[in-house]
């Protein structure tokens, strides 16, 4: 969601750097504590395991036989099980929404997680479990040479805390004593005590330095550097695809081997869908969409999982024009365009529905800045549906010091069969962690009616002006009253959340939207939605695990009829016609 919530550093759940966490996370930790300290079955009860329910194999109906588990919770368990590719231990069930530690304890002795050899996987007294605990406990990281990504692998260190450590180190120089971490923002005595055993100042004692260089080499050789290594114990030789386990890993089981290989051990699977028809009520119609792809760099676009999710989401949902925000490189969107036209990813190659002929247009200049890079804006569109771009440009810079928008809107005029329109892709200012930039966001929203008027002045007679993108605020707030007074309505209602993360797949905010004018509502089919399914892939990194979401935003779409144009606007006036600025008066 803008500069604060979107960055190129992979997200990871855990204790945040400032030593604080939100209330939900604190409550979650209490549940975990209660769960992981439950009394386990003694050896004399091993015989009972054969009669216990394996939660990795149980059906929805079988799960409903457990105390307190209704159908909705059973579905949540199965969905979560698919997401994490199977429970590793019974205690993981507490992480499922609707279960928790207290409820789990009521039927704890009725369930188990069976390994391939039939043993119960939840016991901590098992040899494999003990070995994993010892290995985890012995992993240490060099405080002076570890980067942000490596520090985030430390239990108790989140993204912000890792950044604070590196920032402090850059300003003050190398640490001479681990206890000096107490001077870093967000680290108190309790945090220091928790993470100190995992840190060292001696390169010879680290267990991660070798794996990091190995993972970088592997990622580069696979032309997929957006994927970090999942294990510190495995390196991949791309020349012969051989696996070179270290001495520590050589005795691990096949299950742990596959777990360490991460994306190489699992193929992305897409759920069956009905092919889109591009009609509504027997009339030609298409979907105009918006998708903030979160720091979409060329490196990210080269990730096979990202290509798979983005392309298949477009094809499966029949999207025809997509406004894309947060492009970190001008060439990144072309990578998706090329994949759509010349499939290389297996799922895309197998697609037998409408494929289309894709093209894209990206802003010549940066719209503004985002985390550690410029941000560009673009449109991806299917020419085979009679779609063409007449002109495109960024809102021009004004001559005043104050800018009407932190990131300039990108405007493109489209001819869609018999219908033409002006699409305005926006990415408004994020509110900030403590809403410190809320006033700035509200000022930008107040400028949108002026933006609409300027477009109307430059495109006489054109009344189909559609605004779409990341508005960073729920549409039901009074800040949008001026837009509503101009006859604009939001297609995505405030109860359809548009954000997503591995920690919260259901979302909690409605920031992305499509606003249509009173005139455009006459060709609006009444159909719009948020796409939330199919946005993850086992090939996309999520911190230092796998199965990440492609972006923290979901795509949103609205469907319009394309059979006729109801206004008198003439879009054949050239690209220079809409090179205007606000605030020069």
C-alpha positions in Angstrom: 0.0 0.0 0.0 2.3 2.7 -1.1 5.7 3.6 0.2 5.2 2.5 3.7 3.6 -0.9 3.3 5.2 -1.9 0.0 8.8 -2.6 -0.5 11.1 -5.0 -2.2 12.0 -6.8 1.0 10.0 -9.9 1.4 7.4 -9.8 4.1 7.7 -12.0 7.1 5.5 -12.6 10.1 7.2 -12.3 13.5 8.2 -9.8 16.2 8.6 -6.4 14.6 11.7 -4.3 15.0 10.4 -1.7 17.4 9.7 -4.3 20.0 6.0 -3.8 19.5 3.4 -5.9 17.8 -0.3 -5.3 17.2 -2.8 -6.6 19.6 -3.8 -9.4 17.3 -0.3 -10.6 17.1 0.2 -10.5 20.9 -3.0 -12.5 21.4 -1.8 -14.9 18.7 1.5 -15.4 20.6 -0.3 -16.3 23.8 -2.3 -18.9 21.9 0.9 -20.4 20.5 2.5 -20.4 23.9 -0.4 -22.3 25.3 -0.4 -24.7 22.4 3.3 -25.5 22.2 3.6 -26.2 25.9 0.8 -28.7 26.1 1.6 -32.0 27.7 2.4 -34.6 25.0 1.4 -38.2 25.0 3.6 -40.5 27.0 5.1 -43.6 25.4 2.6 -45.8 27.1 -0.1 -44.1 25.0 1.5 -44.8 21.6 -1.0 -47.5 20.9 -3.7 -44.9 20.9 -2.2 -43.2 17.8 -3.6 -45.8 15.4 -7.1 -44.7 16.4 -6.5 -41.0 16.1 -7.6 -38.8 13.1 -4.8 -37.7 10.8 -5.6 -34.1 10.2 -3.6 -34.2 7.0 -5.9 -36.8 5.5 -9.2 -36.0 7.2 -12.1 -34.9 5.1 -14.4 -31.9 5.9 -17.0 -34.3 7.3 -14.5 -36.1 9.5 -13.1 -32.8 10.9 -16.7 -31.8 11.8 -16.8 -34.7 14.3 -14.3 -32.9 16.5 -15.5 -30.9 19.4 -16.3 -27.3 18.4 -15.5 -27.7 14.7 -18.4 -26.7 12.4 -18.4 -26.8 8.6 -16.9 -23.3 8.2 -14.0 -24.1 10.5 -13.5 -27.5 8.8 -13.2 -25.7 5.4 -10.7 -23.2 7.0 -8.6 -26.2 8.2 -8.6 -27.7 4.7 -7.8 -24.4 3.0 -4.9 -23.7 5.4 -3.7 -27.3 5.0 -3.4 -26.8 1.3 -1.7 -23.4 1.7 1.1 -24.8 4.0 1.2 -28.1 2.1 0.3 -30.2 5.1 0.5 -29.9 8.8 3.9 -30.7 10.3 2.6 -31.2 13.8 -0.7 -31.2 15.6 0.1 -27.9 17.3 0.0 -26.1 13.9 -3.8 -26.5 13.9 -4.0 -23.7 16.5 -3.0 -21.3 13.7 -6.2 -21.9 11.8 -8.8 -19.2 12.1 -11.6 -20.5 14.3 -9.5 -23.1 16.2 -6.9 -21.6 18.5 -5.1 -23.2 21.4 -8.0 -23.4 23.7 -10.3 -25.3 21.3 -7.4 -27.5 20.1 -6.9 -28.7 23.7 -10.4 -30.0 23.9 -9.7 -32.6 21.1 -6.0 -32.7 21.2 -5.8 -36.4 22.0 -8.2 -37.4 19.2 -5.9 -36.2 16.4 -2.4 -36.7 15.1 -0.1 -35.9 12.2 1.2 -39.2 10.8 4.5 -39.3 9.0 5.1 -41.5 5.9 6.2 -44.4 8.1 3.0 -44.1 10.1 4.5 -42.5 13.2 2.8 -39.5 14.9 4.5 -36.3 13.8 3.4 -34.2 16.8 5.6 -35.7 19.5 8.6 -33.6 20.4 10.3 -36.6 21.8 10.8 -38.2 18.4 14.4 -38.3 17.2 13.7 -36.3 14.1 11.9 -33.6 16.0 14.7 -33.4 18.5 17.3 -33.1 15.8 15.4 -30.2 14.1 15.2 -28.4 17.4 19.0 -28.8 18.0 19.8 -27.7 14.5 17.6 -24.6 14.8 19.1 -23.8 18.2 22.7 -23.9 16.8 22.1 -21.6 13.8 23.9 -18.3 14.3 24.4 -15.2 12.2 27.2 -12.8 11.9 26.0 -9.5 13.3 28.4 -7.4 11.2 28.2 -9.2 7.9 24.5 -10.4 7.7 22.2 -8.4 5.5 18.6 -7.5 6.2 17.3 -10.8 4.6 19.7 -12.9 6.8 18.8 -11.1 10.0 15.1 -11.7 9.3 15.8 -15.4 9.6 16.6 -14.9 13.3 13.7 -15.9 15.5 12.4 -12.7 17.1 13.6 -10.4 14.3 11.2 -8.8 11.9 11.8 -6.7 8.8 11.8 -3.4 10.6 14.2 -4.5 13.3 16.5 -6.0 10.8 16.6 -2.7 8.9 17.3 -0.8 12.1 20.2 -3.1 12.9 21.8 -2.6 9.4 21.1 1.2 9.5 22.8 1.5 12.9 25.7 -0.6 11.7 26.1 1.6 8.6 26.1 4.8 10.7 28.2 3.7 13.7 30.4 1.0 12.1 30.8 -2.7 12.9 29.6 -3.9 16.3 32.4 -4.7 18.8 30.1 -6.4 21.3 26.7 -8.1 20.7 25.4 -6.3 23.8 25.7 -3.0 21.8 22.5 -4.0 20.1 20.7 -2.5 23.1 21.5 0.9 21.4 19.5 0.0 18.3 15.9 1.4 18.1 13.4 -1.3 19.1 15.8 -3.5 21.0 15.3 -3.8 24.7 16.7 -6.2 27.3 14.1 -8.8 26.6 14.5 -8.8 22.8 18.3 -8.8 23.2 18.2 -11.7 25.5 16.0 -13.7 23.0 18.1 -13.1 19.9 21.6 -13.0 21.5 22.2 -16.8 21.3 21.6 -16.6 17.5 24.3 -14.0 16.9 28.1 -13.9 16.7 30.9 -11.6 15.6 33.0 -14.4 14.4 32.6 -15.5 10.7 33.9 -18.9 11.5 31.0 -19.6 13.8 28.1 -18.7 11.4 26.0 -21.5 9.9 24.4 -19.3 7.3 27.3 -17.6 5.4 28.0 -20.5 3.1 24.4 -21.1 2.3 23.8 -17.5 1.4 26.5 -17.5 -1.2 25.3 -20.8 -2.5 21.7 -19.6 -2.7 22.7 -16.5 -4.6 24.7 -18.6 -7.1 21.8 -20.9 -7.5 19.3 -18.1 -8.0 21.4 -16.5 -10.6 22.0 -19.7 -12.5 18.3 -20.4 -12.7 17.6 -16.8 -14.0 15.3 -16.5 -11.0 17.1 -14.4 -8.5 13.8 -13.3 -7.0 13.7 -16.7 -5.2 16.0 -16.9 -2.1 17.3 -20.1 -0.8 15.0 -21.9 1.6 17.7 -23.9 3.4 21.1 -23.2 4.6 22.0 -26.8 4.0 21.4 -27.3 0.3 23.0 -25.8 -2.8 21.8 -26.3 -6.4 24.2 -26.8 -9.3 22.3 -25.6 -12.3 24.7 -27.1 -14.8 23.8 -30.7 -13.9 20.9 -30.1 -11.5 22.7 -32.1 -8.9 22.1 -31.6 -5.2 25.1 -31.1 -3.0 24.1 -31.6 0.6 26.4 -30.5 3.4 27.6 -33.0 6.0 24.9 -31.8 8.4 22.2 -32.4 5.8 23.4 -35.7 4.4 21.6 -37.7 7.0 18.3 -36.0 6.7 15.2 -37.8 5.4 13.7 -37.4 1.9 10.9 -35.4 3.5 13.3 -32.8 4.8 15.2 -32.8 1.5 12.0 -31.9 -0.4 11.1 -29.3 2.3 14.6 -27.7 1.8 14.3 -27.6 -1.9 11.3 -25.3 -1.7 9.9 -24.4 -5.1 11.7 -27.3 -6.8 9.7 -29.8 -4.9 6.2 -28.7 -5.9 4.4 -27.7 -9.0 1.9 -24.8 -8.9 -1.6 -26.1 -9.3 -4.5 -23.9 -10.6 -8.1 -24.7 -9.7 -10.4 -25.6 -12.6 -12.3 -22.6 -14.0 -14.9 -22.0 -16.6 -13.5 -20.2 -19.7 -14.5 -16.5 -19.9 -16.9 -15.6 -22.7 -16.5 -11.8 -22.9 -20.3 -11.4 -23.1 -23.0 -10.3 -20.6 -26.7 -10.6 -21.4 -25.7 -11.7 -24.9 -23.9 -8.4 -25.5 -20.2 -7.9 -26.0 -18.6 -6.9 -22.7 -15.1 -6.8 -21.2 -13.5 -6.4 -17.8 -11.3 -3.4 -17.0 -9.1 -4.1 -14.0 -6.5 -2.5 -11.7 -3.7 -4.3 -10.0 -1.0 -2.9 -7.7 1.8 -5.4 -8.2 4.0 -4.2 -5.3 7.5 -3.2 -6.4 7.2 -5.0 -9.6 10.8 -5.0 -10.8 12.3 -6.9 -13.8 13.8 -9.3 -11.3 10.4 -10.0 -9.8 8.9 -10.4 -13.2 11.4 -13.1 -14.0 10.3 -15.2 -11.1 8.5 -18.2 -12.6 5.9 -18.2 -9.8 5.1 -14.5 -10.4 4.7 -15.1 -14.1 2.4 -18.0 -13.4 0.2 -16.2 -11.0 -0.1 -12.9 -12.9 -0.7 -14.5 -16.3 -3.1 -17.2 -15.1 -5.1 -14.7 -13.1 -5.5 -12.5 -16.2 -6.5 -15.4 -18.4 -8.7 -17.3 -16.0 -10.7 -14.2 -15.1 -11.0 -12.9 -18.6 -9.4 -9.5 -17.9 -9.0 -7.3 -21.0 -7.4 -4.1 -19.8 -5.3 -3.9 -16.6 -3.9 -0.8 -15.1 -0.8 -1.7 -13.2 0.8 0.4 -10.4 4.1 0.1 -8.6 6.3 -0.8 -11.6 9.9 -0.6 -10.4 11.3 -1.0 -13.9 9.9 0.3 -17.2 10.6 -3.1 -18.7 8.9 -5.3 -16.1 5.4 -5.2 -17.6 6.8 -6.2 -20.9 7.9 -9.5 -19.3 4.3 -10.3 -18.5 3.2 -9.3 -22.0 5.8 -11.6 -23.5 4.8 -14.5 -21.3 1.1 -14.1 -22.3 2.0 -14.1 -26.0 4.7 -16.7 -25.9 4.1 -19.0 -22.9 7.0 -20.6 -21.1 5.4 -21.4 -17.7 3.7 -24.9 -17.7 0.2 -23.7 -16.6 0.2 -20.9 -19.2 1.3 -23.4 -21.9 -1.6 -25.7 -21.0 -4.2 -22.9 -21.1 -6.8 -23.8 -23.8 -9.1 -20.8 -23.3 -8.9 -17.4 -25.0 -5.3 -16.4 -25.0 -5.4 -13.0 -26.8 -2.8 -10.8 -28.4 -1.3 -8.7 -25.6 0.4 -5.3 -25.7 1.4 -2.8 -23.0 2.1 0.9 -22.5 4.2 2.2 -19.7 4.8 5.8 -18.6 7.9 7.3 -20.1 8.9 9.0 -16.9 8.6 7.9 -13.3 5.3 8.8 -11.6 7.3 9.4 -8.4 9.2 7.4 -5.8 8.5 4.3 -3.9 10.7 2.2 -1.6 14.3 2.5 -2.9 13.3 3.0 -6.5 11.3 5.1 -9.0 7.8 4.0 -9.7 6.2 3.7 -13.1 2.6 3.1 -14.2 1.3 1.1 -17.1 -1.6 -0.5 -18.9 -1.7 -4.1 -20.2 -4.4 -4.8 -22.8 -5.6 -7.5 -25.2 -5.5 -6.2 -28.8 -7.4 -9.2 -30.1 -10.6 -7.8 -28.5 -10.5 -4.7 -30.6 -8.6 -2.6 -28.0 -6.1 0.0 -28.9 -4.4 2.9 -27.2 -5.0 6.3 -28.8 -2.7 8.3 -26.5 -1.1 8.1 -23.1 0.8 10.4 -20.8 1.5 11.3 -17.2 0.0 14.3 -15.5 2.6 16.9 -16.3 4.7 18.5 -13.5 3.6 21.9 -12.3 5.8 24.9 -11.7 5.1 25.1 -8.0 7.0 23.6 -5.2 4.0 21.7 -3.9 2.8 18.8 -6.0 -0.9 17.9 -6.3 0.1 14.2 -6.3 3.0 12.4 -4.7 2.9 9.9 -7.7 1.5 11.5 -10.9 -1.6 9.8 -12.4 -1.1 8.0 -15.7 -3.8 8.8 -18.3 -4.5 6.7 -21.4 -7.3 7.0 -24.0 -8.6 3.7 -25.3 -10.7 2.7 -28.3 -12.6 -0.5 -27.4 -14.5 -1.7 -30.4 -17.3 1.0 -30.6 -16.6 2.4 -27.2 -13.9 4.9 -26.2 -12.9 6.2 -22.8 -10.1 7.8 -20.8 -8.6 5.6 -18.1 -6.8 7.3 -15.2 -4.5 5.0 -13.2 -3.7 6.4 -9.8 -1.5 5.5 -6.8 -2.3 7.9 -4.0 -0.2 8.6 -1.0 -0.2 5.9 1.7 -1.4 6.9 5.1 1.7 5.8 6.9 2.2 3.6 9.9 0.5 5.9 12.4 -1.6 7.7 9.8 1.0 10.5 9.8 0.4 11.1 6.1 -3.4 10.9 6.2 -3.7 14.7 5.7 -1.5 14.5 2.6 -3.7 11.6 1.2 -6.8 13.6 1.9 -5.3 16.5 -0.1 -4.7 14.3 -3.0 -8.2 12.9 -3.0 -9.4 16.5 -2.9 -7.5 17.1 -6.2 -9.2 14.3 -8.1 -12.2 16.4 -9.1 -9.8 19.0 -10.5 -8.0 16.2 -12.4 -11.3 15.1 -13.9 -12.2 18.6 -14.9 -8.8 19.1 -16.6 -9.3 15.9 -18.6 -12.7 17.0 -19.7 -11.3 20.3 -20.8 -8.6 18.6 -22.9 -11.0 16.0 -24.3 -14.1 18.0 -25.2 -17.3 15.8 -25.2 -15.6 12.8 -23.6 -17.7 11.8 -20.6 -16.4 8.2 -20.1 -13.6 8.9 -17.6 -12.8 6.0 -15.4 -10.4 6.3 -12.4 -8.8 3.1 -11.1 -5.9 2.1 -8.9 -4.8 2.3 -5.3 -6.6 5.0 -3.4 -5.2 4.0 0.0 -8.5 4.8 1.7 -11.9 3.0 2.0 -14.4 4.3 -0.5 -17.1 5.0 2.1 -15.2 7.8 3.8 -16.4 11.4 3.4 -13.1 12.3 1.7 -14.7 11.0 -1.6 -17.8 13.1 -1.2 -16.6 15.6 -3.8 -16.2 12.8 -6.3 -19.7 11.5 -5.5 -21.0 15.0 -6.0 -19.6 14.9 -9.5 -21.6 11.8 -10.2 -18.8 9.2 -9.6 -19.5 5.9 -7.9 -17.1 3.2 -6.7 -17.5 -0.2 -8.2 -15.9 -2.1 -5.3 -17.8 -1.7 -2.1 -16.2 -1.1 1.3 -17.0 -4.6 2.5 -14.9 -6.2 -0.3 -11.3 -6.2 1.0 -8.6 -5.7 -1.6 -5.4 -6.3 0.5 -4.0 -9.8 1.0 -1.0 -11.5 2.8 0.0 -15.0 3.8 -0.9 -14.1 7.3 -4.3 -12.8 6.4 -5.6 -14.2 3.1 -9.1 -12.7 3.6 -7.8 -9.1 3.8 -8.9 -6.2 6.0 -8.9 -3.0 3.9 -10.6 -1.7 0.7 -8.0 0.5 -0.9 -8.0 -0.5 -4.6 -11.1 0.6 -6.5 -12.6 1.6 -9.8 -14.6 4.8 -9.9 -17.0 5.4 -12.9 -18.8 8.5 -14.0 -22.6 8.9 -14.1 -22.4 8.7 -17.9 -20.2 5.5 -17.8 -22.8 3.8 -15.5 -25.0 3.5 -18.6 -22.6 1.0 -20.1 -21.7 -0.6 -16.8 -23.0 -4.2 -16.6 -23.3 -4.1 -12.9 -20.7 -6.8 -12.4 -17.5 -6.1 -10.5 -15.4 -8.0 -8.0 -12.1 -8.5 -6.2 -10.0 -11.5 -7.3 -8.6 -13.3 -4.2 -8.1 -16.9 -5.3 -5.0 -18.2 -7.1 -2.7 -15.4 -6.0 0.0 -17.6 -4.4 2.5 -20.0 -5.8 5.0 -22.4 -4.2 7.6 -20.7 -6.5 7.1 -17.2 -5.0 9.3 -16.4 -1.9 7.5 -15.3 1.3 10.2 -14.1 3.5 12.4 -17.2 3.9 9.7 -19.8 3.3 7.7 -20.5 0.1 4.2 -20.1 -1.2 4.1 -16.3 -1.1 1.4 -14.0 -2.5 2.4 -12.2 -5.7 1.4 -8.8 -4.2 -0.2 -7.4 -1.1 -2.9 -6.1 -3.3 -5.7 -8.1 -5.1 -6.7 -7.2 -8.6 -10.1 -5.6 -8.9 -12.3 -5.4 -12.0 -15.5 -3.9 -13.4 -17.3 -5.0 -16.6 -18.6 -2.7 -19.3 -20.5 -3.1 -22.5 -18.5 -2.3 -25.6 -21.2 -2.2 -28.3 -21.7 1.6 -28.5 -20.4 4.9 -27.3 -22.9 7.3 -25.8 -20.9 10.5 -25.9 -19.6 12.9 -28.6 -15.9 12.9 -27.5 -13.2 12.6 -30.1 -10.1 10.9 -28.9 -8.2 11.2 -32.1 -6.6 14.5 -31.1 -3.2 13.1 -30.4 -1.2 12.5 -27.2 -0.1 16.1 -26.7 -3.7 17.0 -26.0 -3.7 15.7 -22.5 -0.3 16.9 -21.4 -1.6 19.2 -18.8 -0.7 20.1 -15.2 -2.6 21.0 -12.1 -1.7 23.9 -9.9 -0.2 26.3 -12.5 -3.0 28.8 -12.4 
